[in-house]
């Protein structure tokens, strides 16, 4: 079964200061989170409400999904079980190998 990113369900979560996207792997729910600091330092230089962060996520979702999938498959989880994209991760986005059966959507 393929890993599915539910991009239309992306939200900004204030308490964690992340954009959060639900991911389904078979019958397992995994949360993919992108730190606001990662978006601001590498993907966007603007200023605006949290909705803008979700727009930036949508614009860069393929690269972000590839990176999140790489971290997921290599079991790089946070204490809460989520997969977090931090500022230092974004340099790896283009070099992360993704197996064919896990095609980011």
NORFEN-V683949 format. One record per pair of residues at least 12 apart in sequence whose C-alpha atoms are under 10 Angstrom apart, sorted by the first residue. I is the first residue (numbers start at 1). J is the second residue. D is the distance in whole Angstrom. If there is no record, write none. Layout:
BEGIN
i:I j:J d:D
i:I j:J d:D
END
This chain:
BEGIN
i:1 j:24 d:10
i:1 j:25 d:7
i:1 j:26 d:6
i:1 j:27 d:9
i:1 j:101 d:8
i:1 j:102 d:9
i:2 j:24 d:8
i:2 j:25 d:6
i:2 j:26 d:7
i:2 j:100 d:10
i:2 j:101 d:6
i:2 j:102 d:6
i:2 j:103 d:8
i:2 j:104 d:9
i:3 j:23 d:7
i:3 j:24 d:6
i:3 j:25 d:5
i:3 j:26 d:7
i:3 j:28 d:10
i:3 j:29 d:10
i:3 j:30 d:10
i:3 j:69 d:8
i:3 j:101 d:9
i:3 j:102 d:6
i:3 j:103 d:8
i:3 j:104 d:8
i:3 j:105 d:9
i:4 j:22 d:9
i:4 j:23 d:6
i:4 j:24 d:5
i:4 j:25 d:6
i:4 j:26 d:9
i:4 j:29 d:10
i:4 j:30 d:10
i:4 j:65 d:10
i:4 j:102 d:9
i:4 j:103 d:9
i:4 j:104 d:7
i:4 j:105 d:7
i:5 j:21 d:7
i:5 j:22 d:6
i:5 j:23 d:5
i:5 j:24 d:7
i:5 j:25 d:9
i:5 j:30 d:9
i:5 j:31 d:9
i:5 j:32 d:9
i:5 j:61 d:10
i:5 j:65 d:8
i:5 j:68 d:10
i:5 j:69 d:10
i:5 j:103 d:10
i:5 j:104 d:7
i:5 j:105 d:7
i:6 j:21 d:6
i:6 j:22 d:6
i:6 j:23 d:6
i:6 j:24 d:8
i:6 j:105 d:9
i:7 j:20 d:9
i:7 j:21 d:6
i:7 j:22 d:8
i:7 j:23 d:9
i:7 j:54 d:10
i:7 j:57 d:9
i:7 j:58 d:7
i:7 j:61 d:8
i:7 j:65 d:10
i:7 j:105 d:8
i:8 j:21 d:8
i:8 j:22 d:9
i:8 j:54 d:10
i:8 j:58 d:9
i:9 j:21 d:6
i:9 j:22 d:7
i:9 j:23 d:10
i:10 j:22 d:7
i:10 j:32 d:9
i:10 j:33 d:9
i:10 j:51 d:10
i:10 j:54 d:7
i:10 j:55 d:10
i:10 j:57 d:9
i:10 j:58 d:9
i:11 j:33 d:10
i:11 j:50 d:9
i:11 j:51 d:8
i:11 j:53 d:9
i:11 j:54 d:7
i:12 j:33 d:9
i:12 j:34 d:9
i:12 j:35 d:10
i:12 j:36 d:9
i:12 j:49 d:10
i:12 j:50 d:6
i:12 j:51 d:7
i:12 j:52 d:9
i:12 j:53 d:7
i:12 j:54 d:7
i:13 j:33 d:9
i:13 j:35 d:10
i:13 j:36 d:10
i:13 j:50 d:9
i:14 j:36 d:10
i:14 j:50 d:9
i:16 j:33 d:9
i:16 j:34 d:10
i:16 j:35 d:8
i:16 j:36 d:9
i:17 j:33 d:9
i:17 j:34 d:9
i:17 j:35 d:6
i:17 j:36 d:6
i:17 j:37 d:8
i:17 j:50 d:9
i:18 j:32 d:9
i:18 j:33 d:6
i:18 j:34 d:5
i:18 j:35 d:4
i:18 j:36 d:5
i:18 j:37 d:8
i:18 j:38 d:9
i:18 j:39 d:9
i:18 j:50 d:9
i:18 j:53 d:9
i:18 j:54 d:10
i:18 j:84 d:9
i:18 j:85 d:9
i:18 j:86 d:10
i:19 j:32 d:8
i:19 j:33 d:6
i:19 j:34 d:5
i:19 j:35 d:7
i:19 j:36 d:7
i:19 j:39 d:9
i:19 j:50 d:9
i:19 j:51 d:9
i:19 j:53 d:7
i:19 j:54 d:7
i:19 j:56 d:10
i:19 j:57 d:8
i:19 j:84 d:10
i:19 j:85 d:10
i:20 j:32 d:6
i:20 j:33 d:4
i:20 j:34 d:7
i:20 j:35 d:9
i:20 j:54 d:9
i:20 j:57 d:10
i:20 j:82 d:9
i:20 j:83 d:10
i:20 j:84 d:9
i:21 j:33 d:6
i:21 j:34 d:9
i:21 j:54 d:10
i:21 j:57 d:10
i:21 j:65 d:10
i:21 j:82 d:10
i:21 j:83 d:10
i:22 j:82 d:10
i:23 j:65 d:10
i:23 j:69 d:10
i:23 j:82 d:10
i:23 j:83 d:10
i:25 j:102 d:10
i:29 j:81 d:10
i:29 j:82 d:10
i:30 j:72 d:9
i:30 j:77 d:10
i:30 j:81 d:7
i:30 j:82 d:6
i:30 j:83 d:8
i:31 j:68 d:10
i:31 j:77 d:10
i:31 j:80 d:9
i:31 j:81 d:8
i:31 j:82 d:5
i:31 j:83 d:6
i:31 j:84 d:8
i:32 j:64 d:10
i:32 j:65 d:9
i:32 j:68 d:7
i:32 j:69 d:9
i:32 j:71 d:10
i:32 j:72 d:9
i:32 j:77 d:10
i:32 j:81 d:9
i:32 j:82 d:6
i:32 j:83 d:5
i:32 j:84 d:6
i:32 j:85 d:8
i:33 j:64 d:10
i:33 j:68 d:9
i:33 j:78 d:10
i:33 j:82 d:7
i:33 j:83 d:6
i:33 j:84 d:5
i:33 j:85 d:6
i:33 j:86 d:9
i:34 j:53 d:9
i:34 j:54 d:10
i:34 j:57 d:8
i:34 j:64 d:8
i:34 j:68 d:9
i:34 j:83 d:8
i:34 j:84 d:6
i:34 j:85 d:5
i:34 j:86 d:7
i:34 j:87 d:9
i:35 j:53 d:10
i:35 j:84 d:7
i:35 j:85 d:6
i:35 j:86 d:6
i:35 j:87 d:7
i:36 j:50 d:9
i:36 j:53 d:7
i:36 j:54 d:10
i:36 j:85 d:9
i:36 j:86 d:8
i:36 j:87 d:9
i:37 j:85 d:10
i:37 j:86 d:7
i:37 j:87 d:6
i:37 j:88 d:10
i:38 j:85 d:7
i:38 j:86 d:5
i:38 j:87 d:4
i:38 j:88 d:8
i:38 j:89 d:8
i:38 j:90 d:7
i:39 j:53 d:7
i:39 j:54 d:10
i:39 j:56 d:8
i:39 j:57 d:8
i:39 j:60 d:10
i:39 j:85 d:9
i:39 j:86 d:9
i:39 j:87 d:7
i:39 j:90 d:9
i:40 j:53 d:9
i:40 j:56 d:10
i:40 j:87 d:9
i:41 j:87 d:7
i:41 j:88 d:10
i:41 j:90 d:9
i:42 j:87 d:7
i:42 j:88 d:10
i:42 j:90 d:7
i:42 j:91 d:9
i:43 j:56 d:7
i:43 j:57 d:9
i:43 j:59 d:10
i:43 j:60 d:8
i:43 j:87 d:10
i:43 j:90 d:9
i:44 j:56 d:7
i:44 j:57 d:10
i:61 j:104 d:9
i:61 j:105 d:8
i:62 j:93 d:10
i:62 j:103 d:10
i:62 j:104 d:6
i:62 j:105 d:7
i:63 j:90 d:9
i:63 j:92 d:10
i:63 j:93 d:6
i:63 j:94 d:7
i:63 j:95 d:10
i:63 j:96 d:9
i:63 j:104 d:9
i:64 j:85 d:8
i:64 j:89 d:10
i:64 j:90 d:8
i:64 j:93 d:7
i:64 j:94 d:9
i:64 j:104 d:9
i:65 j:85 d:10
i:65 j:93 d:9
i:65 j:98 d:10
i:65 j:103 d:9
i:65 j:104 d:6
i:65 j:105 d:8
i:66 j:92 d:10
i:66 j:93 d:7
i:66 j:94 d:8
i:66 j:95 d:9
i:66 j:96 d:7
i:66 j:97 d:8
i:66 j:98 d:7
i:66 j:99 d:10
i:66 j:102 d:9
i:66 j:103 d:8
i:66 j:104 d:6
i:66 j:105 d:9
i:67 j:83 d:10
i:67 j:84 d:10
i:67 j:85 d:8
i:67 j:89 d:8
i:67 j:90 d:8
i:67 j:91 d:10
i:67 j:92 d:7
i:67 j:93 d:5
i:67 j:94 d:8
i:67 j:95 d:9
i:67 j:96 d:6
i:67 j:97 d:9
i:67 j:98 d:9
i:67 j:104 d:10
i:68 j:82 d:10
i:68 j:83 d:7
i:68 j:84 d:7
i:68 j:85 d:7
i:68 j:89 d:10
i:68 j:93 d:9
i:68 j:96 d:9
i:68 j:104 d:9
i:69 j:83 d:9
i:69 j:96 d:9
i:69 j:97 d:9
i:69 j:98 d:7
i:69 j:99 d:9
i:69 j:102 d:8
i:69 j:103 d:9
i:69 j:104 d:8
i:70 j:83 d:10
i:70 j:92 d:10
i:70 j:93 d:9
i:70 j:95 d:10
i:70 j:96 d:6
i:70 j:97 d:7
i:70 j:98 d:6
i:70 j:99 d:9
i:70 j:102 d:10
i:71 j:83 d:7
i:71 j:84 d:8
i:71 j:85 d:9
i:71 j:89 d:10
i:71 j:96 d:9
i:72 j:84 d:9
i:73 j:98 d:9
i:73 j:99 d:10
i:73 j:102 d:10
END
